[in-house]
């Protein structure tokens, strides 16, 4: 994949850089419907009269229907000479929704018309886009992909390419301090999945490998500490940094088999994305480790001394409150799920015995 680079600002308190980054342009804010009132008021004061509107992202999956509604609203109100910068502050779903809103399409045209193929921003009227995550996990702020769901047909779609790449990614660990434990956990495990998927990926490259190894090491060490110390800003900063590294690795490689398996669980069972990934991580780790001795060594190095094999990964996830697919479960349906997922677009990124570890 080509490397697309938003301008990254990372620091405790980085949100205070927003006015400088956006210059004197008008802005529209997209936030989750449960966003902190304190944060909303802080942003109001920060931008003053430059803030033209605050939009809210609802709970649940980001659907094609919602993306169309929000994009139509934005462009019907803000098209013109002074197109505002769209600032999205929230979790991965909020950031993905913002990505789908930033291009103007012809009247009565759905975002579906540009999904599942590269979308070049130069082909559209668009707005500047700034993404600021309130969770440490999805990596959406630095990736060139957004996920949208067609619930009616039970399918997941991707909006990707330069049109889905932010101009700025602002990471402020202080915004994660109020995240509940389950959100913190699920986001962190999603980031771990991104890191591991970059290691057992056919498209892996040295830079992605370096990001992924650093992220996996830091997540396995820091995430459990947030159970008892959710307001520890040092731990929050470590998780935000690790999630950024994992997101940068994912942006270079795409995801693979764990994510391919997770989508059905999200649609059919309503599991959060992090929980759905956690279900399959030990099983896929085992398959990856068995694919080559080289990959087995790299995977051990990625999480040692805390995790050195699939059994310890399974126990680590159970201790976080998950119920992963058991490594001892002989249900033929599990193997059938894996075989089917390997044929999907993301599943085909998974390394096999014929593609042992080699940088390319």
Buried (B, 14 or more C-beta within 10 A) or exposed (E): BEEBEBEBBBBBEBBEBBBEBBEEEBBBBBBBEEBBEEBBEEBEEBBEEBBBBBBBBBEEBBBBBBBBEBBBEBBEEBEEEEBBBBBBBBBBBBBBBBBBBBBBBEEEEBBBEBBBEEBEBEEBEBBBBBBBBBBBBBBBBBBBBBBBBBEEEEEBBBBBBBBBBBBBBBBBBBBBBBBEEEBBBBBBBBBBBBBBBBBBBBBBBEBBBBBBBBBBBBBBBBBBBBEEEBEBBEBBBBBBBBBBBBBBBBBBBBBBBBBBBBBBBBBEEEBBBBBBBBBBBBBBBBBBBEBBEEBBEBBBEBBBEBBBBBBBBBEBBBEBEBEBBEBEEEEEEBEEBBEEBBEBEBBBBBBBEEBEBEEE
